[in-house]
Amino acid sequence: MSVGVVVHVQPRASRSAVVGRHADAVKIRLAAPPVDGAANAELVRFVAECLRVPERDVTIVRGAAARRKVIRVAGMRADEVSRALLDQR
């Protein structure tokens, strides 16, 4: 399994959605403010919903306090996660 998928998050959007690519990252708009971990919680919830996996399987590996994060989904390769998220558009 690879390290994880790079995501670029944009908090405070009107709704959570995958919007495409941002350089080498998957760009995700989140309907949560970057306050008290709300955006991170929404990212985990949204990715789990998109991939139809339990939230416990989604982990923020790096960048919890940044817009650019690395996420890992248990049991899935990074390329599978990236492709599945981009298919949500």
N, C-alpha and C positions, 0 to 999 in steps of 0.2 A: 504494500500500500504506500502511496506517495504521501508527502507531508500534509497537503491540504489544498484547498481552493482559495485563491485570493479574491476577496470581494471588496468593492468600494461602496460604502453605504452613504445614503443621503437621508438624514433624519428629518422629521417634521414635514413629511409629504402628506398629501390628502389621503392616500391609501398606500398600503404596502404592495410593491410590484417589482418584478425583474424588468429592467428597461434595456438591457443589452450589455455591451462591453464598454469598459473604461480602461484603455490601454490593455494591459494583460489581465485585468480583473473583470469579474462579473459585477455589473452595477445594479444595486438594489436600492429602491426608495422605500423608506420605512415610515409608517404612520405612528411614530413615537418620537418624543423629544430625547436629546442626548443627556438626560438628567437621571441621576440615581440608577443607572443601569437599565433604564426603560428601553432604550434603543437596542441594546444587546439582547434583552429578553425578547423583544419583538423580532429581532433577526433570527434567533434560535427557533421561536414559534413559527415564523413564516417559512423558514427553510424546511423545518420538519413537516409542515403542512404541504408544501410543494412536492416534497419527495415521498410523502406518505410514510414517514418513519416516526417513532416516538421522539419527543423532545430530548430525552436523555441521550439519544444517539448523536445529537448535534453538539459540537464543542467549538468554542472560540479558542483557537490555539495561540494566536498572537494578535496584538493590536486592539485589545479590549477598550482602550481609551482613544482610539484613532478611527478615522473614517476608513482607512485601509486595514482590513482584517484578514486573517487566515482562519478558515473554518475546516473542520474535519467531520465527516459523517461515518459512524461506525459501520463496517461491513461494505463500504462503497469506496471505489477508487476515485481519486480527484477528478480524472477526466469524465467519469460517469456523473459525478455531482455537477460539474460545470455544464455538461451537455443537458442534463435533466433540468437544471435551473434555466438555462437559455431557451429550452423548449417551452417554458412557461409564458414567454412573451406572446 
